[in-house]
């Protein structure tokens, strides 16, 4: 049984076209990065294309934000203005979801990210993203939570208000219509 997550050739071409248009429209996000090199990486990483498509269809608007010379990988973040619409109203992780007795959300941020093949942004990555524009002015995004906080049933999230980036905490079981999560993928 084939369990690889792949797009059809037509889906691949449509996604690459979308990513190229976004790349060219938002040049300040990736200064010094050549699209032809990004496209080459995309065309040789079909499973990563599938993950990027999952980011796209859930409203994340993924874009290249950096290049890691050590690993020879391009780094994509969700760059939608607000937390991706298709990834909101989730509690933090599976343990929190299972612990809820009533009014359970449909999923958890960690489970959905794993299913998509991406990782939640860390606090540092979220702050880097905010240097590239104004994100989460009306919403918030769960962030990868340090183990010491998670062990105490807490999780962190970020947003931008009053021209400043704020990182807060909540119980892991909480969920809100205006809180989703942003992801990161290396290709």
Beta strands, then each sheet from edge to edge (+ up, - down):
strand 1: 62-68
strand 2: 73-78
strand 3: 119-120
strand 4: 140-143
strand 5: 154-161
strand 6: 164-171
strand 7: 179-181
strand 8: 183-186
sheet 1: 1+ 2- 8+ 3-
sheet 2: 6+ 5- 4+ 7+
end
